[in-house]
Amino acid sequence: MLKQSDPEVYAILKKEEKRQQDKLSLIASENCFSPSVREAVGSVFSHKYSEGNVGERYYEGNENIDQLEQLAIDRACQLFKVPKDWTANVQALSGSNANLAVYLALMEAGDTLMSMYLPDGGHLSHGWSFEPDESKRKADLVSGSLVYLGGKRKVHLTSRLYKVVQYKTEPQTKLFNYDEVEKIAVKYKPRLIITGGTAYPRNIDYRRMREVADRVGALYLADIAHEAGLVAGRAVRSPVGVADVVTMTTHKTLRAGRGAIILADKGLIGKINRGLLPGLQGGPHNHNIAGITVGLGEALRPEFTKYAQQVVKNAKHLAKALEKQGFKIVTKGTDKHLLLVDLNDQPILGKNFAFILDEAGLVTNATTLPWDSSPPRNPAGLRLGTPWVTTRGMKEKEMDIIASWIKQVMNIASSWSKLTSQELEEKAGASMELKNIARAVSKLGRNFMDFPKKGMVARAI
């Protein structure tokens, strides 16, 4: 139908389908969803407006929406094994919205929030701001201070509403020292402490952070946007029942479509619901809630536990394989689905290398590294993740192949380090060696299709 009604959009869609099939996504925040999730997202649920909560809508005709949303809440509580006095909100449009709703519910403007330092793996929605003066940024690195009090440029709304204090990893280990985090909390007395982010490859000690929060009388929010599927699949630790509130996105390791879930005890969830509506957004996106509901149902099956555990196995194996290829891995490995490659000793840094890898069919993203002075527009790090390739059915054997390709690409690009960005793009686009790797990547991809139509879940792990 789309082909006839809008051939332009149809053509773009087909190109994107081909890109996703021919290339391998190693972006830690990406995954693909089952045909059932996609069917639910594209359903008539998108037609209905349902401002309000279950049983408390401002519009009539929501009896089926109520049933759907309650099913999503029930499945979320079952999957994450929430305590009896906890429940869920599934209406947040994104992880950032979920976090903002929690802030609006639990804090007043001007309160102090304490979160993970962004270059050490934190997230923008946890209150990022920076100092435009490059010399001051470098001086902060040289100082060795484990606390960051922000800069003049308030990047995210959170940093405009609240006083944000951020804790850093230690310079040598690139790991958090929880005793030092506690000292920072004692000094600055935050109203809310946050853990979680986008690029910290090691497990977080949720119970130790609970102790820190209790000592200073703070509430504790655990953001598991990246790890949600791994928590659900019992592949990593769970903060549920330890933190006061847990937020997550649903499209990364959870494979449940676009949206977010908030878990909290019933004494807090009412405030959080009001923080979300009317505090932050209007009617929920019911088609996305439908996809989330289906995805949660899939995650309750035994196959999902195997999937989550294989994601971690693949990430650990890929880290070791890259080390064997001569790459430096931050923290010397990973506990979850992502790993960071330090390219400071390589001829090509993160942003340019990510572009060249994409030309070879390997989709990645550049990232900042802890305690690194590389320019933000071309950071020295590369972030790799295994959720999507694992969904496609790949295992350790394929991680070895991928590591080999990454090394080959670096060897090809090693003589391009002095080129301008435009020259590098032209060189990469014309490279027959990169094209040959891209063909090999595509050939491997054809053996690992995204969610074959015959099955609800990807290839057996």
Steps between C-alpha positions, in 0.01 A plus 500: 500500500776748592679432172199626308388779733841656570781356285752754636462386860484138384832538317666649809357221715637233269844661502498501879393135511791415271744704709394323818530159338829557315683670785564388857389740773746506787336803661429414863169687510351335189309178450231362273153388599294195416232514228241478780634812673507685168145388423377635833680832448338538158150421626179698550606570859672807353158651417380537860563791733509394864626777723501379859576172675325163507139554612554877519482624140381840384348350184243227444557184299814390683386165636737308269785745559454451876519124454815530287679739734415294808638192325823689429524606865436145622757353264762759597447422869521127435807521277702717736377320812394819676417496873130472588473869583649609165333566164584641157433790267531417128396835350830689476585569136873454556760439766573871530130570561488225759795653685356851481169375637683354800689825557182708483330265745777469756686833491442873503677742269841581643540168683828312462519195277804272493575288194767328295741726308404496130849435352535207741185336367211709635201636307390846387168472683687467830592868484786564262661841462848589385759774495541651149853612589719211383784598733272467803384157384859381472588653837218299655652181358845588628367573848398138553187606688235229529214750513362720221283801577402585144576778258344818364325334208194319632444235235204318650188636668593309816812713546286814471246391759728342760845527650686206349801335660665219304733228623786365291690177457853471632767606247699177515230233504215689325276346768287665767640510851185480712674631810588815305145522364377489859733785598359711217145425612580592860649831388227609257195333660295426186125453507529231231786267402504337155693204367512381142592638164600414147862394502609344830597139423508366855227401743380764743489410868138595566506397865806711570331798334193433715725535805635828365150635444383391844795666671410842358122456499476501121262317271663259257415465130654215300486565125535164322412620151784297352486197726123446528498186286805364678333557837182333372704207370693464829828570320595791729399624844164664560444827689127430539413510869836660577458842339194713576421534129617312191468644150573331169450525127340209320671497160857407590579166664131447585395486130148629577458797268537870577405641837591483867396339826516642852495263798444630853311430819135601506574784739714671235331392178206738546737797516693365201180451300414865561855602414447335163139612447428789513853601599683398187288345225141447390342183370711185480595336169278194519654329198838508672346367822357216289849420371642518851232262626583244231873541559457447874305183426787376284750585772307283747582192292801276580658579161549860605716403797725308262510802272598743778775272623634456147511878454741521795703200382537659159608836643760340725631289215514796262701696757753218531516452124571869444772493766663216308485720191698768685221731613483648850172431680392743774487323841649198316162351424129522572229356724213569266404575139743776413872565489717804443805499273772755577646611166759743638781267391347446155548719188128581468280628785136427578286718273704441187543131576127456553440656157754270334355193675157594369640499147611143573152400619567518875279759671645645822525834677779713636496580869683702761729312735562553871784743567571558132595837352403426140276765341128428556428513126749221436525300823756226534253227593288254310195343665398153388194299603368152433118513545406513130754250367393262776135543402609394153633178650873571506728347761865503603623369164353802324652735761844374396419576138373848586813577703713391206309731265540794739876441502509475121316830469748669734788364294343632181439843654834531679652713223205742497560666836621830351206540263228758550151370574393557140811330361449207736137459392604500135779252565275265697223521243738402221685224688460159335643338813217642710248395237634145516454492877150644459414217261630246752292664775191486281564135418524414869185701567302293252563199724352686798170659403322741734210315665410243231128510423458141608595577859390733776849514643826518310702191418542259788791608717 
